[in-house]
Each structure stands twice: as C-alpha cells, then as structure tokens.
Amino acid sequence: MQPVLSIAGLAKTYKSGHQALSGIDLTIDKGEIFALLGPNGAGKTTLISIVCGIVTPSGGTVTVAGHDHSRDFRAARSMIGLVPQELHTDAFEKVITTVSFSRGLFGKPRDPAYIEQLLRDLSLWDKRNAKIMELSGGMKRRVMIAKALSHEPEILFLDEPTAGVDVELRRDMWNMVRGLRERGVTIILTTHYIEEAEEMADRVGVISKGRLIVVEEKNALIKKLGRKTLTLNLAEPLATVPDELAQWNLALAGEGHELVYEFDSQAEATGVPSLLRRMSDLGIGFKDLNTTQSSLEDIFVGLVHEKREEERAA
Ligand SMILES: Nc1ncnc2c1ncn2[C@@H]1O[C@H](COP(=O)(O)OP(=O)(O)OP(=O)(O)O)[C@@H](O)[C@H]1O
C-alpha cells in the first residue's frame, strides 16, 4: 500500500538546546488510524507541528502523499488537517463563516454543499449562524474539527482530541473518526487516554524522550507484550504459598483467599495445566477462577519504565 505519510530521520533541537526529537522514522498507510502515545514532554506535539509546518525540523525528511515537505510545502500542507490541542478561533465570527474561510485559506473553491454536510456531520448545522463565543466548549472543539476538515484533507491530525471533553462528546468524536476513516481519511491522534488508543487505533506508536520506541499493530502489541493473570478463588484460605508451588512464582491476595499466577500467554507452556494438577495433588481446591489480559495501559507503562531504566543503566 502507498504510504500517505513518510517520515525519515526526523530530528528537532529547540533553540534552548533541548533535543525534542531524534531519529524518528515512521510510515503511515492511507486510511489507518494511528495513535501516538507518550508521557508529557515526549515530543508528540513537536512531531505533529513539524508535519504541519508550524515547527521547522533540525534534520530529516517528511513526505506527504508523494510531496516532499520542504520542496513542495504548499501541496504537502493542503493534504493535512490539524486539530490542535488548544482552541483558538475568532470569538466574534459565525461558525459557518470561520469554517468556510478556513477552506479558502487552502485555495480550495467554495463548496457550500460540502460545508453544510460537514457541519451537519458534526452536529453544528443548527449553530451555523451562532458566534463562536456563544458556543459551549464541546461545540468549539467541533468547530476546530470542522475547520481542520474544511479543505478535505487526506490526513487528519488530532492532538489530544478528547482532553477535557465529556463522555458523550468523546463517543461522538470516536464515531466521527471511524466515519472519516471509512471515507479514506487517515487519522493520526495523540492521546493520554490509553483506552482511546485501545478502542480506536489500528497501530500504536510509543514515543519517549523524543524517540519512537515502539511502532506496532495494536492487537499484535497486546498479544506480544501482554501478560495474563490467572486468579484462583480458593476453597480454603492459605497463610502462605506452599513450597511445593514455589516454581510458579505465585502470590496470595484477598487475605489468602486468592492465588494469583501471572504468565506469558504466548509461551509454549504457560504452566497453567501443571499448576492445576499440582494443586489437585496437594488437595488445594478452588471455587472459581478467572483470567485477565494486560491492557495497553499496562504495556505502555511497562515500556516507558523499561526505557527509563535502560537509560539510567547507560
Ligand atoms: N518552543 C519550544 N522551545 C523549547 N523547548 C520546547 C518548545 N516546545 C516544546 N519544547 C520542549 O520539547 C519537549 C517536547 O515537547 P512536546 O510539546 O512535543 O511534548 P508532548 O509529547 O506533546 O507533551 P504533552 O503530552 O505534554 O503535550 C518538551 O521537553 C518541551 O518542553
């Protein structure tokens, strides 16, 4: 598949001397939803800002739908819509005017039918003649999205799209993102809400201290790095884990009522059947059992922590 965005060797050192990005290589395919995860200050906004032409890179290349970003910036930029973290719109302007104006900025001919559909899709049509300052925070955010989509971009960047929005608007945003993808728009979002990446993304990139430490299909990442936890609710509580079960590295929880076993679900031998057999031999019965798979959040926290430990050791 033809990549819609290719980033190679991208680096950014700010004037302050702070190296915000280094050696970023990333290829995004048309129509995918890509989530960029990273702790505060990891470099997510810097990366987006470079691709959108707001920040100048110190090195590397960016190609948008075949257009070299530095040689053919106008063409590259017209393929991109950006919904920034902060809301800044002209308070006195009417919704429909500001959205139509944004389209004009990219040199696109007027298209009232498209603008109407866009405002309808974002539940803004009834408010088209309201001034921005008369809107609620959630509506203002929808206006930012409408502006970003006004010139029919191929790639939409959403920088923390659901920070501080209510549950309903978050659901609406997710539905809107899925709808856009169905129309072939590529979506790149940054988020602190791991559940958002878990629910929405096809692929996930984890950025830590300016480096992309993982880029992986979301499901593969969960499968590859995910661990499972087996919890056995014991028939009789135990005071300690019996020595005979030492090889499974078990933990006791729930005041001795639960025996907890963490295992690698991808391993050839998970150790679960042998554990259950051994318990049966020892006469340790259980009433119930359940397994849970580690979430993207556990994986993310683990990855960032590992990276920090590595750096400390180096
Ligand atoms: N204009 C600037 N001048 C100097 N340093 C900057 C500038 N903008 C950002 N930085 C620094 O670059 C690093 C990356 O910042 P960036 O905003 O890209 O992070 P982020 O991953 O988007 O963080 P957050 O999740 O908090 O939004 C931070 O250490 C930040 O202080």
The ligand as an SDF file (V2000), in Angstrom:
LIG
                    3D

 31 33  0  0  0  0  0  0  0  0999 V2000
    9.2930   26.1480   21.5490 N   0  0  0  0  0  0  0  0  0  0  0  0
    9.9910   25.3550   22.3430 C   0  0  0  0  0  0  0  0  0  0  0  0
   11.2100   25.7240   22.7880 N   0  0  0  0  0  0  0  0  0  0  0  0
   11.9440   24.9160   23.5880 C   0  0  0  0  0  0  0  0  0  0  0  0
   11.5450   23.6960   24.0040 N   0  0  0  0  0  0  0  0  0  0  0  0
   10.3350   23.2720   23.6060 C   0  0  0  0  0  0  0  0  0  0  0  0
    9.4870   24.0650   22.7540 C   0  0  0  0  0  0  0  0  0  0  0  0
    8.3410   23.3730   22.5190 N   0  0  0  0  0  0  0  0  0  0  0  0
    8.4650   22.2080   23.1870 C   0  0  0  0  0  0  0  0  0  0  0  0
    9.6650   22.1380   23.8290 N   0  0  0  0  0  0  0  0  0  0  0  0
   10.1560   21.0200   24.6450 C   0  0  0  0  0  0  0  0  0  0  0  0
   10.2350   19.8570   23.8330 O   0  0  0  0  0  0  0  0  0  0  0  0
    9.8050   18.7000   24.5630 C   0  0  0  0  0  0  0  0  0  0  0  0
    8.6820   18.0080   23.8170 C   0  0  0  0  0  0  0  0  0  0  0  0
    7.5220   18.8330   23.8880 O   0  0  0  0  0  0  0  0  0  0  0  0
    6.1550   18.4430   23.1710 P   0  0  0  0  0  0  0  0  0  0  0  0
    5.2040   19.5620   23.3800 O   0  0  0  0  0  0  0  0  0  0  0  0
    6.4310   17.9990   21.7980 O   0  0  0  0  0  0  0  0  0  0  0  0
    5.7210   17.1770   24.0630 O   0  0  0  0  0  0  0  0  0  0  0  0
    4.3450   16.3520   24.0880 P   0  0  0  0  0  0  0  0  0  0  0  0
    4.7290   14.9200   23.9570 O   0  0  0  0  0  0  0  0  0  0  0  0
    3.4000   16.8970   23.0980 O   0  0  0  0  0  0  0  0  0  0  0  0
    3.8560   16.6460   25.5580 O   0  0  0  0  0  0  0  0  0  0  0  0
    2.3520   16.7770   26.1690 P   0  0  0  0  0  0  0  0  0  0  0  0
    1.8410   15.3810   26.2790 O   0  0  0  0  0  0  0  0  0  0  0  0
    2.6260   17.3740   27.4930 O   0  0  0  0  0  0  0  0  0  0  0  0
    1.5590   17.6390   25.2550 O   0  0  0  0  0  0  0  0  0  0  0  0
    9.4370   19.1940   25.9520 C   0  0  0  0  0  0  0  0  0  0  0  0
   10.5340   18.9910   26.8130 O   0  0  0  0  0  0  0  0  0  0  0  0
    9.1880   20.6790   25.7610 C   0  0  0  0  0  0  0  0  0  0  0  0
    9.4920   21.4120   26.9280 O   0  0  0  0  0  0  0  0  0  0  0  0
  1  2  1  0
  2  3  1  0
  2  7  2  0
  3  4  2  0
  4  5  1  0
  5  6  2  0
  6  7  1  0
  6 10  1  0
  7  8  1  0
  8  9  2  0
  9 10  1  0
 10 11  1  0
 11 12  1  0
 11 30  1  0
 12 13  1  0
 13 14  1  0
 13 28  1  0
 14 15  1  0
 15 16  1  0
 16 17  2  0
 16 18  1  0
 16 19  1  0
 19 20  1  0
 20 21  2  0
 20 22  1  0
 20 23  1  0
 23 24  1  0
 24 25  2  0
 24 26  1  0
 24 27  1  0
 28 29  1  0
 28 30  1  0
 30 31  1  0
M  END
$$$$
